[in-house]
């Protein structure tokens, strides 16, 4: 009887714990949904929860992710990556509520705030590679990728990313987000000098924003149009639009309109109004706006031949430029500087505390400090040299692979044939008496012919391997599935992927090991894309087989070439590299 009572109590206790965990999860979900519409309220709500009182690791790590998410929504800058790395590690090993794509996304957001653009892009692309990513996260991820490229002035990559974000937001009826993406895209066109294209998009934004009743976006876009007219030297039209916005723009846009009016009145030679709006810029908290104010006033007085008044503004402009330049120092350098300054402060504090001690203790402490610093210095030197050696070996390996890929390319074969023809003409034109020169040219010719022979043998071997691969019954069946299976149906199983990899390894014995020894580690998706390229599947077929879009496959191929060479390239550049090894 006693045993029965214990069992019943245990069941009731477990049931209560399960219900408690579910209630906590639902509360966290509520905060998650509130964060979308009222970030400040969500931040306040998350602060009322004590992590230690949460049941289960799922709820605890969901809580950690929510803290980062709510702060991000409330425009609170991230200052450390320790929390998000722990969160990502957990959700990579625990598939809870499809939160891994969201964790990757906020990994990108954290590193964006930390100023580490390459690491941010890495996490954003990891989010896009997740098969269970929801359309909203997918759209904002493309928007963030575009924003990073935009800030780095890499417009050729920012533009397609913005267009993809616009497409996804429009498809999911997120029309306001789509308009903001179009707004940013218009800004790129303006920076590129495509003022008319930007103007067309700005007018489109105004029409659609009026339909949605989004007043702020309408006024902000009109201000951009005023700036366009300003740079096109149509001051009358710029002034007309700007005057209509003076009293309606929200407070956060006041600096922006002051900047426009300062430039406009400067161009119109209206000294009093220029000074008025420049003073507004100088009093603002935005350093770039202050710099604009000082520069405009300096130019104004220089044009008036009043160097006495211009000088203080020139000095202030120079000082502020230096400050901005320091603020734009890469995050890693700023972080090292702060650690170094912290160590100096600690050393000075220790010195003050030890002043009361006996001289013998001071000497011992000083010696220990010197030895410690020496060890740290030697360790840093060792690590730095070792890292440099590793990087050098990796770069040599990449150069060798790229050289091999180029030697066996169709273009190289064609170029060699042209050189051979040229050498033959030179040999025929040289007198038979000049035997030494003829022999030298003959040697060059034979070397080129030998290189072409090697390239042709490589091509024949590769073509034979591809023919054998495509004649395999399993591969024939796979191609038939691609033709006959409806869109959305899974074409290939995980077990069959291993078969494709084994057959590729059999036909191209060194290929698999080569791509696994690259300076960077390929993800499973990137590895599969690469072996499908090697076995001559088309981008459309690769997209079907990997359950990704064609645009995602293209971005992945271009991204892999960027990783390999550190140069921007096309998707086809990665294909050429893969086919050449």
SULFEN-V32779 format. One record per pair of residues at least 6 apart in sequence whose ideal C-beta (glycine too) atoms are under 6 Angstrom apart, sorted by sequence separation. I is the first residue (numbers start at 1). J is the second residue. D is the distance in whole Angstrom. If there is no record, write none. Layout:
# SULFEN-V32779
i=I j=J d=D
i=I j=J d=D
This chain:
# SULFEN-V32779
i=54 j=60 d=5
i=406 j=412 d=6
i=469 j=475 d=6
i=485 j=491 d=6
i=543 j=549 d=6
i=34 j=41 d=6
i=35 j=42 d=4
i=430 j=437 d=6
i=505 j=512 d=5
i=543 j=550 d=5
i=34 j=42 d=5
i=91 j=99 d=5
i=111 j=119 d=4
i=112 j=120 d=4
i=149 j=157 d=4
i=150 j=158 d=4
i=169 j=177 d=4
i=170 j=178 d=5
i=189 j=197 d=5
i=190 j=198 d=4
i=209 j=217 d=4
i=229 j=237 d=4
i=230 j=238 d=4
i=249 j=257 d=6
i=265 j=273 d=4
i=266 j=274 d=5
i=281 j=289 d=5
i=282 j=290 d=5
i=301 j=309 d=4
i=302 j=310 d=5
i=354 j=362 d=6
i=430 j=438 d=6
i=561 j=569 d=4
i=51 j=60 d=6
i=54 j=63 d=6
i=91 j=100 d=4
i=111 j=120 d=4
i=149 j=158 d=4
i=169 j=178 d=4
i=189 j=198 d=4
i=209 j=218 d=5
i=229 j=238 d=4
i=265 j=274 d=4
i=301 j=310 d=4
i=481 j=491 d=5
i=532 j=542 d=5
i=540 j=550 d=6
i=543 j=553 d=5
i=31 j=42 d=5
i=281 j=292 d=6
i=282 j=293 d=4
i=427 j=438 d=6
i=539 j=550 d=6
i=542 j=553 d=5
i=51 j=63 d=6
i=91 j=103 d=5
i=108 j=120 d=5
i=146 j=158 d=5
i=166 j=178 d=5
i=186 j=198 d=5
i=206 j=218 d=6
i=226 j=238 d=5
i=281 j=293 d=3
i=298 j=310 d=5
i=561 j=573 d=5
i=128 j=141 d=6
i=529 j=542 d=6
i=558 j=571 d=5
i=561 j=574 d=4
i=31 j=45 d=5
i=127 j=141 d=5
i=427 j=441 d=5
i=539 j=553 d=5
i=557 j=571 d=4
i=560 j=574 d=5
i=31 j=46 d=6
i=88 j=103 d=5
i=108 j=123 d=4
i=146 j=161 d=4
i=166 j=181 d=5
i=186 j=201 d=4
i=206 j=221 d=5
i=226 j=241 d=4
i=262 j=277 d=4
i=278 j=293 d=4
i=298 j=313 d=4
i=426 j=441 d=6
i=515 j=530 d=6
i=68 j=84 d=6
i=87 j=103 d=5
i=107 j=123 d=4
i=108 j=124 d=4
i=145 j=161 d=5
i=146 j=162 d=4
i=165 j=181 d=5
i=166 j=182 d=6
i=186 j=202 d=5
i=205 j=221 d=5
i=225 j=241 d=6
i=226 j=242 d=5
i=261 j=277 d=4
i=262 j=278 d=5
i=297 j=313 d=5
i=298 j=314 d=5
i=124 j=141 d=5
i=554 j=571 d=4
i=557 j=574 d=4
i=242 j=260 d=6
i=278 j=296 d=5
i=423 j=441 d=5
i=528 j=546 d=6
i=64 j=83 d=6
i=88 j=107 d=5
i=104 j=123 d=5
i=142 j=161 d=5
i=162 j=181 d=5
i=182 j=201 d=6
i=202 j=221 d=5
i=222 j=241 d=6
i=258 j=277 d=5
i=262 j=281 d=6
i=278 j=297 d=5
i=294 j=313 d=5
i=298 j=317 d=6
i=46 j=66 d=6
i=124 j=144 d=6
i=46 j=67 d=6
i=124 j=145 d=5
i=423 j=444 d=6
i=65 j=87 d=5
i=84 j=106 d=6
i=104 j=126 d=4
i=105 j=127 d=5
i=142 j=164 d=5
i=143 j=165 d=4
i=162 j=184 d=6
i=183 j=205 d=6
i=202 j=224 d=6
i=223 j=245 d=6
i=258 j=280 d=4
i=294 j=316 d=5
i=295 j=317 d=5
i=423 j=445 d=5
i=64 j=87 d=5
i=84 j=107 d=5
i=104 j=127 d=4
i=142 j=165 d=4
i=162 j=185 d=4
i=182 j=205 d=6
i=202 j=225 d=5
i=222 j=245 d=6
i=258 j=281 d=5
i=294 j=317 d=4
i=511 j=534 d=6
i=46 j=70 d=5
i=420 j=445 d=6
i=61 j=87 d=6
i=84 j=110 d=5
i=101 j=127 d=5
i=139 j=165 d=5
i=179 j=205 d=5
i=219 j=245 d=6
i=238 j=264 d=6
i=274 j=300 d=6
i=43 j=70 d=5
i=504 j=531 d=5
i=529 j=556 d=6
i=42 j=70 d=4
i=420 j=448 d=5
i=61 j=90 d=5
i=81 j=110 d=5
i=101 j=130 d=4
i=139 j=168 d=4
i=179 j=208 d=6
i=199 j=228 d=6
i=219 j=248 d=6
i=255 j=284 d=5
i=291 j=320 d=5
i=419 j=448 d=6
i=24 j=54 d=6
i=100 j=130 d=6
i=138 j=168 d=6
i=139 j=169 d=5
i=158 j=188 d=6
i=179 j=209 d=6
i=219 j=249 d=5
i=259 j=289 d=6
i=266 j=296 d=5
i=290 j=320 d=6
i=43 j=74 d=5
i=117 j=148 d=5
i=255 j=286 d=5
i=504 j=535 d=6
i=78 j=110 d=4
i=101 j=133 d=4
i=105 j=137 d=6
i=235 j=267 d=6
i=416 j=448 d=5
i=155 j=188 d=5
i=195 j=228 d=5
i=227 j=260 d=6
i=230 j=263 d=6
i=235 j=268 d=6
i=259 j=292 d=6
i=21 j=55 d=4
i=25 j=59 d=6
i=28 j=62 d=5
i=35 j=69 d=6
i=39 j=73 d=4
i=40 j=74 d=6
i=98 j=132 d=5
i=216 j=250 d=6
i=223 j=257 d=6
i=226 j=260 d=6
i=230 j=264 d=6
i=255 j=289 d=5
i=262 j=296 d=5
i=20 j=55 d=5
i=21 j=56 d=5
i=24 j=59 d=5
i=31 j=66 d=6
i=35 j=70 d=5
i=39 j=74 d=4
i=78 j=113 d=4
i=102 j=137 d=6
i=416 j=451 d=6
i=77 j=113 d=5
i=101 j=137 d=5
i=105 j=141 d=6
i=108 j=144 d=6
i=416 j=452 d=5
i=72 j=109 d=5
i=135 j=172 d=5
i=195 j=232 d=6
i=287 j=324 d=5
i=35 j=73 d=5
i=58 j=96 d=5
i=68 j=106 d=5
i=143 j=181 d=6
i=469 j=507 d=5
i=413 j=452 d=5
i=413 j=455 d=5
i=465 j=507 d=4
i=533 j=575 d=5
i=520 j=563 d=5
i=534 j=578 d=5
i=533 j=578 d=5
i=408 j=455 d=5
i=530 j=578 d=6
i=408 j=458 d=5
i=491 j=544 d=6
i=492 j=545 d=6
i=491 j=545 d=6
i=482 j=541 d=6
i=482 j=544 d=6
i=469 j=535 d=5
i=514 j=581 d=5
i=466 j=536 d=5
i=398 j=519 d=6
i=394 j=519 d=4
i=405 j=577 d=5
i=408 j=580 d=5
i=405 j=580 d=3
i=405 j=581 d=6
i=401 j=581 d=6
i=115 j=331 d=4
i=114 j=331 d=5
i=129 j=525 d=5
i=131 j=547 d=6
